[in-house]
Amino acid sequence: MDDLSKSQMFVIHGVAAVGSVAFASALTYPLDTMKVLTQVASSSGKQLNAAELLLRILTLSGHSGLFSGYGSLALGRILGLGARFGVYEIITAFYKDGLEDNYVSASDALLAGMAAGAVEALINSPFELIKLREQVSSASYIPNSTFALEKGAQPPLISRLLSGCYPDKRSLNQYVGLISTLSTKNTNVTSALLEYPWMMTGSGKPPSVCNVRRPSDIISLEGWGALWRGLRSGIARDSVFGGVFFSGWQFLHQAMLDWKAVGMDPPPRFIS
């Protein structure tokens, strides 16, 4: 019966945590969207204010544009927070193993929190990338593709392009003719150009991040490593945050217990 109640409590706590994270993220997400767009839309000439950004989002994407990428953020936070507290509890369980008191020092909490933060950054990084690109797309005008499908194009060639973009064999042949006159170590110029899918469309320019926001498009054009771009900075940020968060909580918790025990003789033994 005790085991059953513990399992039920675990499920209840899990559902409550997921619901609270989803609700809090939805409540504050429009503010996050405005913050991100203010950061990426600023230029040396003019900085867009909140009213101009809001009008642009509502004009291009409607009210749903304020919540573009919310699903990625919510899922990333749920998995990230679960990993943070799960890793912390597992590591501190080793610290407390064999000790008479169920106590974790602030220094131990610092190390465990840093490890938990690193794992959280590793899990949350792909979701942050997708969220950011969805937010930028909500305030960006994306014209329809005008590229025509060349007759006889092979399916593997099309699979390397974004949806709505098709290979233009005439433009590709022109690129090959221009580059073939240059001295190069690569004898197969056509194969080299096919490594850059946007060259096949005739545009000659890499696609905007507004067009490369789905996980499948990111992986196809940029590779799996793009999902963890900037991971080092993310690990440094979340490791410091996790270490300070858990060690600070442990220090303040113990300080409050010691303060309440002032004047007691003999001093009580606290089981943290």
C-alpha positions as CSV (number, residue, x, y, z in Angstrom):
1,M,0.0,0.0,0.0
2,D,2.9,2.4,0.8
3,D,4.5,1.6,-2.5
4,L,1.3,2.3,-4.3
5,S,0.8,5.6,-2.5
6,K,4.3,6.7,-3.3
7,S,3.9,5.9,-7.0
8,Q,0.6,7.8,-7.0
9,M,2.2,10.8,-5.3
10,F,5.0,10.7,-7.9
11,V,2.5,10.9,-10.8
12,I,0.6,13.7,-9.1
13,H,3.7,15.7,-8.6
14,G,4.7,15.1,-12.2
15,V,1.4,16.2,-13.6
16,A,1.3,19.3,-11.3
17,A,4.8,20.2,-12.4
18,V,4.0,19.9,-16.1
19,G,0.8,21.9,-15.7
20,S,2.5,24.7,-13.8
21,V,5.3,25.0,-16.3
22,A,2.9,25.0,-19.3
23,F,0.7,27.6,-17.7
24,A,3.5,29.9,-16.5
25,S,5.2,29.6,-19.9
26,A,1.9,30.5,-21.8
27,L,1.3,33.4,-19.4
28,T,4.7,35.0,-20.0
29,Y,5.4,33.9,-23.6
30,P,4.2,37.1,-25.4
31,L,6.7,39.0,-23.3
32,D,9.5,36.6,-24.2
33,T,8.5,37.0,-27.9
34,M,8.7,40.8,-27.6
35,K,12.1,40.6,-25.8
36,V,13.6,38.4,-28.5
37,L,12.3,40.4,-31.4
38,T,13.5,43.6,-29.8
39,Q,17.0,42.1,-29.6
40,V,17.2,40.8,-33.1
41,A,15.3,43.6,-34.9
42,S,17.4,46.5,-33.6
43,S,19.8,48.2,-36.1
44,S,22.2,51.1,-36.1
45,G,19.7,53.3,-37.8
46,K,16.6,52.7,-35.8
47,Q,15.4,50.6,-32.9
48,L,11.9,49.2,-33.1
49,N,9.8,49.9,-30.0
50,A,7.3,47.5,-28.4
51,A,4.3,49.1,-30.1
52,E,5.8,48.8,-33.6
53,L,6.9,45.2,-33.0
54,L,3.4,44.3,-31.7
55,L,1.8,45.9,-34.8
56,R,4.1,44.1,-37.1
57,I,3.4,40.7,-35.5
58,L,-0.4,41.2,-35.6
59,T,-0.2,42.3,-39.2
60,L,1.9,39.5,-40.5
61,S,0.9,36.6,-38.2
62,G,-2.1,37.6,-36.2
63,H,-2.6,37.1,-32.5
64,S,-1.1,33.5,-32.9
65,G,2.2,35.1,-33.8
66,L,2.7,36.1,-30.2
67,F,2.8,32.4,-29.3
68,S,4.9,31.2,-32.2
69,G,7.3,28.6,-30.8
70,Y,5.4,28.2,-27.6
71,G,5.3,24.4,-27.9
72,S,9.0,24.1,-28.3
73,L,9.6,26.3,-25.2
74,A,7.1,24.5,-23.0
75,L,8.4,21.0,-24.0
76,G,12.0,22.1,-23.6
77,R,11.3,23.6,-20.2
78,I,9.5,20.6,-19.0
79,L,12.2,18.2,-20.0
80,G,15.0,20.6,-18.9
81,L,13.6,21.2,-15.4
82,G,12.9,17.6,-15.0
83,A,16.5,16.8,-15.9
84,R,17.8,19.6,-13.6
85,F,16.1,18.3,-10.5
86,G,16.4,14.7,-11.4
87,V,20.2,14.9,-11.9
88,Y,20.6,17.0,-8.7
89,E,18.7,14.4,-6.6
90,I,20.7,11.5,-8.0
91,I,24.0,13.2,-7.3
92,T,23.1,14.4,-3.9
93,A,21.9,10.9,-3.0
94,F,25.5,9.7,-3.5
95,Y,26.7,12.5,-1.2
96,K,24.2,11.5,1.6
97,D,24.8,7.8,1.2
98,G,26.2,6.4,4.5
99,L,25.8,9.6,6.4
100,E,24.0,9.7,9.7
101,D,22.2,13.0,8.8
102,N,20.3,13.5,5.6
103,Y,22.3,16.7,4.9
104,V,23.9,18.3,1.9
105,S,26.4,21.0,2.3
106,A,26.4,24.2,0.2
107,S,29.6,23.2,-1.6
108,D,28.2,19.7,-2.5
109,A,25.0,21.4,-3.7
110,L,27.1,23.8,-5.8
111,L,28.8,20.9,-7.6
112,A,25.6,18.9,-8.1
113,G,23.8,22.0,-9.3
114,M,26.5,22.7,-11.9
115,A,26.3,19.1,-13.3
116,A,22.5,19.3,-13.4
117,G,22.6,22.7,-15.2
118,A,24.9,21.2,-17.9
119,V,22.5,18.3,-18.5
120,E,19.6,20.8,-18.7
121,A,21.4,22.9,-21.3
122,L,22.2,19.8,-23.4
123,I,18.5,18.8,-23.5
124,N,17.0,22.3,-23.9
125,S,19.4,23.6,-26.6
126,P,17.4,22.2,-29.7
127,F,14.1,23.5,-28.3
128,E,15.6,27.0,-27.8
129,L,16.8,27.1,-31.4
130,I,13.5,26.1,-32.8
131,K,11.7,28.6,-30.5
132,L,13.9,31.5,-31.6
133,R,13.4,30.8,-35.3
134,E,9.6,30.6,-34.9
135,Q,9.6,33.9,-33.0
136,V,11.6,35.6,-35.7
137,S,9.4,34.1,-38.4
138,S,6.3,35.6,-36.7
139,A,7.5,39.1,-37.4
140,S,9.1,38.5,-40.9
141,Y,7.5,38.7,-44.3
142,I,8.1,35.4,-46.1
143,P,7.4,35.6,-49.9
144,N,6.1,32.6,-51.7
145,S,8.7,30.6,-53.6
146,T,8.7,31.1,-57.4
147,F,11.2,28.4,-58.3
148,A,9.9,26.0,-61.0
149,L,10.4,22.3,-60.9
150,E,12.7,21.1,-63.6
151,K,11.4,18.1,-65.6
152,G,13.3,15.0,-64.9
153,A,14.7,16.1,-61.6
154,Q,15.7,13.2,-59.4
155,P,14.0,12.7,-56.0
156,P,17.3,12.7,-54.0
157,L,18.0,16.2,-55.4
158,I,14.6,17.5,-54.3
159,S,14.9,16.0,-50.9
160,R,17.9,18.3,-50.1
161,L,15.7,21.4,-50.7
162,L,13.2,23.1,-48.5
163,S,9.5,22.5,-49.1
164,G,8.3,24.8,-51.8
165,C,11.7,25.2,-53.4
166,Y,12.7,23.2,-56.4
167,P,15.9,22.7,-58.4
168,D,16.6,24.9,-61.4
169,K,18.9,22.9,-63.7
170,R,19.5,25.9,-66.0
171,S,20.9,28.0,-63.2
172,L,22.9,25.1,-61.9
173,N,24.5,24.7,-65.3
174,Q,25.3,28.4,-65.5
175,Y,27.1,28.2,-62.1
176,V,29.1,25.2,-63.3
177,G,30.1,27.0,-66.5
178,L,31.3,30.1,-64.6
179,I,33.2,28.2,-61.9
180,S,34.7,25.6,-64.3
181,T,36.9,28.4,-65.8
182,L,38.6,28.9,-62.5
183,S,41.5,26.9,-61.2
184,T,40.3,24.5,-58.6
185,K,41.4,21.3,-57.0
186,N,37.9,19.8,-57.2
187,T,37.4,18.3,-60.6
188,N,33.7,17.5,-60.0
189,V,32.2,21.1,-59.7
190,T,28.6,19.9,-60.0
191,S,28.9,17.6,-57.0
192,A,30.5,20.4,-55.0
193,L,27.7,22.8,-55.8
194,L,25.1,20.3,-54.8
195,E,26.5,20.4,-51.2
196,Y,24.9,23.9,-51.1
197,P,21.2,23.2,-51.8
198,W,20.3,26.9,-52.3
199,M,22.6,26.9,-55.4
200,M,20.3,24.5,-57.1
201,T,17.3,26.9,-56.8
202,G,19.1,29.6,-58.8
203,S,19.0,32.2,-56.0
204,G,22.7,31.8,-55.0
205,K,21.9,32.9,-51.5
206,P,21.5,30.8,-48.3
207,P,17.9,30.6,-47.1
208,S,16.8,32.9,-44.3
209,V,16.3,31.5,-40.8
210,C,12.6,32.3,-41.3
211,N,12.5,29.5,-44.0
212,V,14.6,27.1,-42.0
213,R,12.7,26.7,-38.7
214,R,11.4,23.2,-38.8
215,P,13.6,20.5,-37.3
216,S,13.6,18.5,-40.5
217,D,14.7,21.6,-42.5
218,I,17.4,22.4,-40.0
219,I,18.8,18.9,-40.0
220,S,18.7,18.7,-43.8
221,L,20.4,22.0,-44.6
222,E,22.6,22.5,-41.5
223,G,23.2,19.1,-40.1
224,W,22.5,17.6,-36.6
225,G,25.1,19.8,-35.0
226,A,23.1,23.0,-35.7
227,L,20.6,21.9,-33.1
228,W,23.3,22.3,-30.4
229,R,24.8,25.5,-31.8
230,G,26.1,27.7,-29.0
231,L,26.0,24.7,-26.6
232,R,29.2,25.8,-24.8
233,S,27.7,29.2,-23.9
234,G,24.5,27.4,-22.8
235,I,26.3,25.0,-20.6
236,A,28.3,27.8,-19.0
237,R,25.1,29.8,-18.3
238,D,23.0,26.9,-17.0
239,S,25.9,25.4,-15.0
240,V,26.5,28.7,-13.1
241,F,22.8,29.2,-12.6
242,G,22.2,25.6,-11.4
243,G,25.2,25.8,-9.0
244,V,24.2,29.1,-7.5
245,F,20.5,28.2,-7.4
246,F,21.0,24.9,-5.4
247,S,23.9,26.1,-3.2
248,G,22.1,29.3,-2.4
249,W,18.9,27.5,-1.6
250,Q,20.8,25.0,0.7
251,F,22.7,27.8,2.4
252,L,19.6,29.9,3.1
253,H,17.7,26.9,4.2
254,Q,20.3,25.9,6.7
255,A,20.7,29.6,7.9
256,M,17.0,29.8,8.7
257,L,17.1,26.5,10.6
258,D,20.1,27.7,12.6
259,W,18.3,31.0,13.3
260,K,15.2,29.2,14.7
261,A,17.4,27.1,16.9
262,V,19.1,30.1,18.6
263,G,18.8,29.8,22.4
264,M,17.9,26.2,22.5
265,D,19.9,24.0,24.9
266,P,20.9,21.5,23.8
267,P,20.7,22.6,20.1
268,P,18.4,20.3,18.1
269,R,19.6,18.1,15.3
270,F,18.0,19.0,12.0
271,I,17.3,16.4,9.4
272,S,17.4,18.4,6.1
